[in-house]
Amino acid sequence: MTKLSVNINKIATLRNSRGGDVPNVVQFAKDVQEFGAEGVTIHPRPDERHIRYQDARDLKPAVYTEYNIEGNPIQSFMDLVLEVKPTQVTLVPDAEDAITSNAGWDTIKNKDFLVDVIKEFQQNGIRTSIFVDPVLNQIEGAKETGTNRIELYTEGFAHEFSLGNESAIKPYVECAELANSLGLGVNAGHDLSLDNIKFFSENIPGLLEVSIGHALVAESLYLGVENVIQMYLRKLKG
């Protein structure tokens, strides 16, 4: 069954806009788990413009489901993850000034680097996942890094699906099938929403986890957080 991990970066963005502690990200993480979410995701960036490094530490005792920390494995990020020891670390090749993630790893070009990073995390008991585009040779390259899982970058699917192009799912299906055959777990994330999650999850074989933040928070403004989480769970499980 596919797990729903809620990315709470947007809650931190809202908090930081006023300089206080409202909304409180730790309480929000507790609430989404109480409402049924099966994981909490954060993506701290070096400028701490939303999730701060201290948030990652503060969240550790509050997250009793899957705790997933995403980010570019610069030294400060690696030190943080090794200190906090989440369930999973998802490696994302973000530029420091990126507004949001916009590409997966070139797993072939960056193989040696990824092998070293992944080995260090795994030796500390942290499951690894790497953010990849839906390209078959990149899945093969991911296998060579020793990672436990991949996370399929789904912006392209989400955009095409919104235009009525259901065939945009095809490269994701093919990559998931290949990953399954290679023994890689499959996660997915970016621009997944209530509009597209059911179609996506029903068509991706062996989909273990989806990480959803921006859409879920935006939908919750109108429909309520607890209600929206239950809506996602029904689409994922039903």
C-alpha positions in Angstrom: 0.0 0.0 0.0 1.2 3.5 -0.8 2.1 5.7 2.2 1.2 9.4 2.3 4.0 11.6 3.7 3.1 15.2 4.2 5.7 17.8 3.4 5.4 20.6 5.9 7.7 23.1 4.3 4.8 25.5 3.5 3.8 25.6 7.2 7.3 26.8 8.0 7.1 29.4 5.2 3.9 30.7 6.7 5.5 30.8 10.2 8.6 32.6 9.0 6.6 35.3 7.2 5.7 36.8 10.6 8.8 35.9 12.5 7.1 34.1 15.4 6.1 30.5 16.0 2.6 30.4 14.5 1.8 28.0 13.0 4.0 25.7 15.0 5.6 23.1 12.7 6.0 20.5 15.4 2.4 20.7 16.4 1.4 20.5 12.7 3.5 17.4 12.3 1.8 15.8 15.3 -1.6 16.8 13.9 -1.2 15.4 10.4 -0.1 12.1 11.9 -3.1 12.1 14.2 -5.3 12.7 11.1 -3.8 9.6 9.4 -0.7 10.7 7.5 1.9 7.9 7.4 4.9 10.1 7.3 6.3 13.7 7.6 8.7 15.2 5.1 10.9 18.3 5.4 13.3 19.8 3.0 15.7 22.2 4.8 17.7 24.5 2.5 21.0 26.3 3.4 19.3 29.7 3.7 16.6 28.2 6.0 13.9 30.2 4.2 11.2 27.7 5.3 12.3 24.6 7.4 15.2 25.5 9.6 17.9 23.0 10.7 16.7 23.3 14.3 13.2 22.3 13.1 14.7 19.0 11.9 16.0 18.4 15.4 12.8 19.5 17.1 10.7 17.3 14.9 12.6 14.0 15.6 10.7 13.1 18.9 7.4 14.2 17.4 7.4 12.1 14.3 6.4 8.5 15.2 5.6 7.5 11.6 8.1 7.8 8.7 10.5 10.8 9.0 11.9 11.8 5.6 14.5 14.6 5.2 15.1 15.8 1.7 18.0 17.9 0.5 21.2 18.5 -1.4 23.9 16.5 0.4 26.3 19.4 1.1 28.3 18.9 4.3 26.0 20.9 6.6 23.0 18.9 5.4 24.8 15.6 5.8 25.9 16.5 9.3 22.3 17.4 10.2 20.9 14.1 8.8 23.5 12.1 10.6 22.7 13.8 13.8 18.9 13.5 13.5 18.9 10.0 12.0 15.5 10.1 10.2 13.8 7.0 8.7 14.8 8.1 5.3 17.0 10.7 3.5 16.0 11.7 0.0 18.9 13.2 -2.0 17.9 16.1 -4.2 20.3 18.0 -6.5 19.0 21.5 -5.7 20.9 24.6 -6.5 21.1 26.8 -3.3 18.9 29.5 -4.9 16.3 27.1 -6.3 12.7 28.1 -5.4 11.8 24.4 -5.5 13.2 21.1 -6.8 13.3 21.2 -10.6 15.4 18.2 -11.8 16.5 14.8 -10.8 20.1 13.5 -10.4 22.2 12.5 -13.3 22.9 9.2 -11.6 25.5 8.2 -14.2 27.6 11.4 -14.1 27.4 11.6 -10.3 27.7 7.9 -9.5 30.9 8.1 -7.5 29.7 11.0 -5.4 26.3 9.4 -4.7 27.9 6.0 -3.8 30.0 7.7 -1.1 27.1 9.7 0.3 24.6 6.8 0.3 27.1 4.5 1.9 27.7 6.9 4.8 23.9 7.3 5.5 23.3 3.6 5.2 26.1 2.8 7.6 24.2 5.0 10.1 21.0 3.1 9.7 19.3 5.6 7.4 17.3 4.4 4.4 18.3 6.3 1.2 16.3 7.5 -1.8 17.5 9.6 -4.7 15.4 12.1 -6.7 15.4 11.1 -10.4 13.7 12.0 -13.7 11.6 9.3 -15.4 14.4 8.1 -17.7 15.3 4.5 -17.9 19.1 4.8 -17.9 18.9 7.0 -14.8 17.1 4.2 -13.0 19.8 1.8 -14.0 22.3 4.4 -12.8 20.5 4.7 -9.5 20.9 1.0 -9.0 24.6 1.3 -9.3 24.8 3.9 -6.5 23.5 1.4 -3.9 20.5 3.4 -3.0 17.5 1.7 -1.4 14.9 3.7 -3.3 14.3 6.3 -6.0 11.8 9.1 -5.9 10.3 9.8 -9.3 10.1 13.6 -10.1 6.5 14.0 -11.1 6.1 17.6 -12.2 6.1 16.6 -15.9 3.3 14.1 -15.3 1.3 16.6 -13.2 1.5 19.3 -15.9 0.5 17.0 -18.8 -2.3 15.3 -16.8 -3.8 18.8 -16.1 -4.0 19.3 -19.9 -5.8 15.9 -20.3 -2.8 14.0 -21.5 -3.1 10.7 -19.6 -0.3 9.1 -21.7 2.2 11.2 -19.7 2.1 8.4 -17.2 3.9 6.0 -19.5 7.6 6.8 -18.7 6.8 6.7 -15.0 5.2 3.2 -15.4 8.2 2.0 -17.3 10.7 3.4 -14.8 8.8 1.9 -11.9 8.7 -1.5 -13.6 12.4 -1.3 -14.2 13.1 -0.2 -10.6 11.0 -3.0 -9.3 12.9 -5.5 -11.4 16.2 -4.1 -10.0 15.1 -4.3 -6.4 14.7 -0.6 -5.9 11.8 0.8 -3.9 9.7 3.5 -5.7 8.6 6.8 -4.1 7.2 9.8 -6.0 6.7 13.5 -5.5 6.2 17.0 -6.9 3.0 18.6 -7.9 0.9 15.5 -7.0 -2.6 16.6 -5.8 -6.1 15.4 -5.2 -6.7 15.9 -8.9 -4.1 13.4 -10.1 -3.0 11.2 -7.2 -5.6 8.4 -7.8 -4.7 8.0 -11.4 -1.0 8.1 -10.7 -1.0 5.7 -7.8 -3.3 3.2 -9.6 -0.9 3.1 -12.6 2.5 3.0 -10.9 3.4 -0.6 -9.8 5.0 -1.0 -6.4 4.6 2.6 -5.4 5.7 2.7 -1.8 5.3 6.4 -0.8 4.2 9.8 -2.1 5.4 13.1 -0.6 2.9 15.9 -1.0 3.2 19.4 0.4 2.2 22.4 -1.6 -1.0 21.0 -3.1 -2.1 19.4 0.2 -1.6 22.7 2.2 -3.4 24.7 -0.5 -6.3 22.3 -0.7 -6.5 22.4 3.1 -7.2 26.1 3.1 -10.6 25.4 1.6 -11.3 21.9 2.8 -9.5 21.5 6.1 -6.3 19.6 6.9 -8.0 16.5 8.5 -10.5 16.2 5.7 -7.8 16.6 3.0 -5.6 13.9 4.5 -8.5 11.5 4.6 -9.3 12.4 1.0 -5.8 11.5 -0.1 -5.8 8.3 1.9 -9.1 7.2 0.3 -7.6 7.9 -3.2 -4.4 6.0 -2.4 -6.0 3.0 -0.7 -9.3 2.7 -2.6 
